[in-house]
Amino acid sequence: MEEGLVIVCGSTLFFGTMLLIILGFFAYIRYIRYQETMKLAEKGLVKPVSTSSGKGTLVWGVVITALGLALCLGLYPIGWLVADGEFPLNFGPWMLIGLVPTFFGLALVLIYALTAERKKKVEEPSYNLNTEVID
């Protein structure tokens, strides 16, 4: 029983640390972009507005969802090592490491689906080529 607890604690610590490193990296990138915007504002310049289609949100949503599902599948067997029937379906708290990114990714996909602008088909004028000329 103690070996299983060590495995759960170790894997939770490892994946939690990895998640913090990844989130810290994205926070640092955001801070660098903020600094860039502030330096441009000091010079009286404006950062050009990008007109993206939102596909980046969809791509990141799919990638993060897949990563979360992979973590869920990888962590699920821990339930048989330590649970001994303590948790329903051996689905313990260690599964949060995979469930958080899974639902975060699903939220990004949902944001894309709800905010994507649907381009309306432009109706082309119909031309009747079978016109008769009346004298």
C-alpha positions in Angstrom: 0.0 0.0 0.0 2.8 2.4 0.8 4.5 1.8 -2.6 1.3 2.8 -4.4 1.1 6.0 -2.3 4.7 6.9 -3.2 3.9 6.3 -6.9 0.8 8.6 -6.7 2.6 11.3 -4.7 5.6 11.2 -7.1 3.6 11.3 -10.3 1.3 14.0 -8.9 4.3 16.1 -8.0 6.0 15.5 -11.3 2.9 16.3 -13.5 2.0 19.2 -11.3 5.5 20.7 -11.7 5.4 20.1 -15.4 2.0 21.9 -15.6 3.4 24.8 -13.6 6.4 25.1 -15.9 4.2 25.1 -19.0 1.8 27.7 -17.6 4.7 29.8 -16.4 6.2 29.7 -19.9 2.9 31.0 -21.3 2.7 33.7 -18.6 6.2 34.8 -19.5 5.4 35.0 -23.2 2.3 37.1 -22.3 4.4 39.4 -20.2 6.9 39.9 -23.0 4.1 40.8 -25.4 2.8 43.3 -22.8 6.2 44.9 -22.5 6.5 45.2 -26.3 3.1 46.9 -26.4 4.1 49.3 -23.6 7.4 50.2 -25.4 5.5 50.9 -28.6 3.0 53.1 -26.7 5.8 55.1 -25.1 7.0 55.9 -28.6 3.5 56.9 -29.8 3.1 53.8 -32.0 0.3 51.4 -32.0 0.7 47.6 -32.4 -1.1 46.6 -35.6 -4.3 44.7 -35.0 -4.3 41.2 -36.4 -7.4 40.0 -38.0 -7.2 36.3 -37.3 -9.9 33.8 -38.0 -9.8 32.2 -34.6 -8.3 29.0 -35.9 -5.5 29.3 -33.3 -8.1 28.9 -30.6 -9.4 25.7 -32.2 -5.9 24.3 -32.8 -4.9 24.9 -29.2 -8.2 23.5 -27.9 -7.7 20.3 -29.8 -4.0 20.0 -28.7 -4.7 20.6 -25.0 -7.7 18.3 -25.1 -5.6 15.5 -26.6 -2.9 16.1 -24.0 -5.4 16.0 -21.2 -7.0 12.8 -22.5 -3.5 11.2 -22.9 -2.7 12.1 -19.2 -6.1 10.7 -18.1 -5.3 7.4 -19.9 -1.8 7.3 -18.5 -2.9 8.0 -14.9 -6.0 5.8 -14.8 -4.1 2.6 -14.0 -2.8 4.2 -10.8 -6.3 3.5 -9.4 -5.6 -0.2 -9.4 -2.3 0.2 -7.6 -3.5 2.3 -4.7 -7.3 2.5 -4.6 -8.3 -0.9 -3.4 -12.0 0.0 -3.9 -11.7 3.4 -2.1 -12.8 5.4 -5.2 -15.6 4.6 -7.6 -14.2 3.0 -10.8 -10.7 3.6 -9.4 -11.1 7.2 -10.4 -9.1 9.1 -7.8 -7.9 12.7 -7.2 -4.8 12.0 -9.3 -7.0 12.1 -12.4 -7.3 15.9 -12.0 -3.9 16.2 -13.6 -5.5 15.0 -16.8 -9.0 16.3 -16.4 -8.0 19.9 -15.9 -6.3 20.2 -19.3 -9.0 18.1 -21.0 -11.8 20.5 -19.9 -9.7 23.5 -20.6 -9.1 22.3 -24.1 -12.8 21.6 -24.5 -13.6 25.1 -23.3 -11.3 26.5 -26.0 -13.0 24.4 -28.7 -16.4 25.6 -27.3 -15.2 29.3 -27.4 -14.2 28.8 -31.0 -17.5 27.2 -31.9 -19.5 30.0 -30.2 -17.6 33.0 -31.4 -16.6 31.9 -35.0 -18.1 34.2 -37.5 -19.9 32.2 -40.1 -19.4 33.7 -43.5 -22.7 34.1 -45.3 -22.8 33.0 -48.9 -23.1 35.9 -51.1 -26.0 35.5 -53.4 -24.9 35.9 -57.0 -27.4 37.6 -59.2 -29.1 35.2 -61.6 -28.8 35.9 -65.2 -31.4 34.6 -67.6 -29.5 33.8 -70.8 -32.6 32.6 -72.6 -34.1 35.9 -73.2 -36.1 36.6 -76.3 -35.7 39.8 -78.2 -39.1 41.3 -79.1 -39.1 43.6 -82.1 
